[in-house]
Amino acid sequence: MAIMIPGRALDYDKTSKEDDIFEVLHKHLPEDWYVCHSVKIKDIDNKNQSYEAEIDFLILIPDVAAICLEAKAGAINIRTGEGLYYNGQATNYLWVYSDGTVMKYNGPFRQLDRSRRNLAKFLNEGRASKFGFGPKMSLLSLVCFPSIDQNTINNWTLPTDAGNKNYIIGRYEIYDHPEKLTEKILSIVKYQVEVEFDNKTKREFVAECPDCHKKIYREHTTVNKFAKLSKEDCESFIKFVIAPSCNLVPTDRFFIDLKNGRLSSFLEDQKAILNYLEDQKIAVIAGGAGTGKTMIALEKAIRLADSGQKVLFLCYNNKLKEHLDAYSQTYPLIRFETIDSLYHHYLGTIDDKNYNLLVSKMAEDKSFDYINFIVDEAQDFGKKEIEASGFLLNLQLIAEEKGGVCYYFYDKYQCVQSKEIPEVIASADCKLTLFRNCRNTTKIAKSSCTLFKESEYKRDYIKGFETGNEVKALCVEVDDNYEALRKLVNGYRKKNYKDIVVLTTREATSSSLSEMVRNEKIVIDGFPCTFTTCRKFKGLEAEVVIVIDIDKNVLLDDNNRLLLYVGASRAKFELGLIFNASFDECKQTMEKYGSTLPMFGTGAFFMFFGAEDGE
């Protein structure tokens, strides 16, 4: 399966059958090929004239070719003869649809030529020239007529300037025998390179040796050399040229996410939020776990840094700060801090946590020259002592006074450090909410939200990046927690997962398995799993998360239940839950949160959590 960018077909004319073509390209092209859908480039040349390129599909084959594909569906024919005109100009042919309508640009080949020229111009002379892809990348053409059979194509007589039949794929490769599509594309590449490019080394006579009369030659390659991108170049091209044009955020897991088709599910939300943030000085963005808040916050900080502006990026969780610190070397204008690390920097000690002193110090210290502030996990800054100091309000006032920006990203259901949302968020005039989940599968997302009533969190509207596998659940006595964990871990290892994190709803020292933990690792049959608390892991993620110590203190307590939500929502692909609850406690849990399922054993309780028995 090819790597699709984005993960599903977007912004296409339904009559073009681009969705069908998208699926065929995805399923039948090799896994190391990249297919960019609906590439749209707009730029201004050195004469201040705008130009654009619109390409249905851009296929990147590492070390082979880059191909612009134009798709035209429906009944199509080519009309030849005298007395034909296109846009008032005489022509000897017209590409037409079955109703007689002439195609845009008089056919796909002219449209492709225009797109190829303008994309090359963008890469060599335009905004993208700074990346250096132009000299490395020759562009080829491919036309797809998904509704036209091969016999019809073979019988077409195309004028020389109307196109080349050897550059066409039709119904045969798309619908009848898609397994032959790769071979067909490669044969077109080989033929087209031979027709349009000349890579052959030529020998040119220079002189003859006067003594032995031996002829002396020199070798050279013609100017029209065919250039092709390496795998590394392909990924860089996608990251720096394609992703920005699609409003995709190229994080460090960008290509892993692409392989899993995850980008498509949040593409539209990303477009909206990024466009919104372009013009906002003060912004409040809400979103449930997994909706990409940290990723979007980071992207905004990077954009500010790229424009030469310093940014103070604040979060609450120290593990999240440590994760974000990796970006500091690449973006030295961004400073990542928690409120306590910032306190320590200015005051040396955080024992008394008098945040009023921090606010005063920031105002007095001339070296504090930040006017742009990004606050992630903003709900946790609602702690009483932080709120009393006016810390967040002070940041906002600095930004407003000095022409900077101040953005708050928060989730009211992740208030595990504070009980109240900060006033600057609660009283904000304008808020934007993210809905699409770009971390969790739908099954994980819904299971994570089980301990919310329908009036709090409408589970019917929850959608993940894909449906995903069943959540695994076990209900055991506390003394059996290790064996339950062992069963789940070994099951996930059989699926070849290596990124497995175990989270406790308690403090690490009071977990039922605390005696088995060393340096935040618990070893299961020789396999070390990260072991930490739901609180500490907030803001981070793992391929597999197993939450333990889920008892009545979590299930029936309005504050502690948030710990399960935080922990479970860290899982990307697989979620395991280990409950320590009696039959009556399971029943009370279901009744409290509005389940209409009859309580017949733990099976109903697992169904309530959208889970299946880990057995």
Disulfide bonds with the S-S distance in Angstrom:
none
